Amino acid sequence: MKPEIYIDGQEGTTGLQIYDRLGSREDIHLLRIAPDKRKDTEARRELLNAADLVFLCLPDAAAKEAVALIENPGTRVIDASTAHRTALGWDYGFPELSPAHREAVCHSKRVANPGCHASGFISSVYPLVADGIVPADFAFTCSSLTGYTGGGKKLIAEYEDSDRDPRHKSHRIYALGLQHKHLPEMQHVCGLTRPPVFSPVLGDFPQGMATTVYLPGFEPARIHEALAKHYEGQALVSVAPLGYSEPVIYASEKAGRNDLELIVTGTGEQTIVTALFDNLGKGASGAAVQNMNLMLGFAETAGLLD
């Protein structure tokens, strides 16, 4: 029997992207809610409990409310919101980080899907700290350039409006108070003793992301060797050869794809690591489908590389 899948919040950007990745698959059955019942609690409760696996593509408060509606012990959940990324009882959905992370996702009933900026930072930093290359008390700094689709329908409309603010033609730095909502998971998952200084930047392009971590005092070759060894054999996370093939990195290079590539560059004892991926792919919906595949025993890359 095919697993029953329900996307709670399918009309949002992440939900639509998950549906796009699942809509043509024949190994699952998607449960649909009538458009006029999308906010009907009882209708949602019925589907949440009928499903073998649920994707929550909701604001934080609504995601917590949805979890409270689930009474079926067999229903497994992947939450794409920020609500449960550091919560007890939830497993962090980045299986490439370690064999333990992968095992946890495969057997989990509750998986927190990573944030997009957090995915870029953690993919670079977790191996370096876990393998003892960089100390946990290191003063990490990070900038992350992203396409505007990660901000949801309102921001997409703002950027695609013909009468938009002309300043949108240039990139804009935000979260100036240095308290971006992804910071708790970035620190928690990597085991850091203090939060990184993190500066997100919004660009005038739909999809794509380039998250750069700065590592003064470390040689590029040493960092590259550690990351290449850590991710060897992974299907959806790779490390580019040392000596990147171009003199620049384009943030939209991975738009429309579900993988993430780490690029190590620098000279002497000055190194940067850039995670290049799609903010809606490995940064959101692609990662969610990858986690679903592992939780339900499908091939990890089903629907993601074909």
KARA-V513633 format. One record per helix or strand of 3 or more residues. SS is the DSSP state (H for helix, E for strand). FROM is the first residue (numbers start at 1). TO is the last residue. Records with the same first field share a line. If there is no record, write none. Layout:
# KARA-V513633
SS = FROM-TO / FROM-TO
This chain:
# KARA-V513633
E = 3-8 / 28-31 / 53-56 / 76-79 / 110-112 / 141-146 / 197-202 / 209-216 / 237-239 / 260-267 / 270-277
H = 13-22 / 35-37 / 41-50 / 60-69 / 95-97 / 99-107 / 116-130 / 148-160 / 166-169 / 183-190 / 220-230 / 281-296
